């Protein structure tokens, strides 16, 4: 029975983390390379910023780069900046 209890706790924590992640407002990250768009999306999804940047670059290259640049610029304009942590 102890194993089942641990599994329930693990599942409960995972769903709580997922719920907290989805309730977080989408905003540009302070951990940025250019404008923080990919970092902000990564924080919102709970993923590694490297993974999101890699996916973005691959999709941009495969779509002849122009649409990726336009989407990035639009998101840069529309996504609010996260307040700096002191």
Secondary structure, DSSP 8 states (H G I E B T S, - for coil): -HHHHHHHHHHHHHHHHHHHHHHS--EE-SS-SSSSHHHHHHHHHT--HHHHHHHHHHHHHHTTTHHHHHHHHHHHHHSEE-----
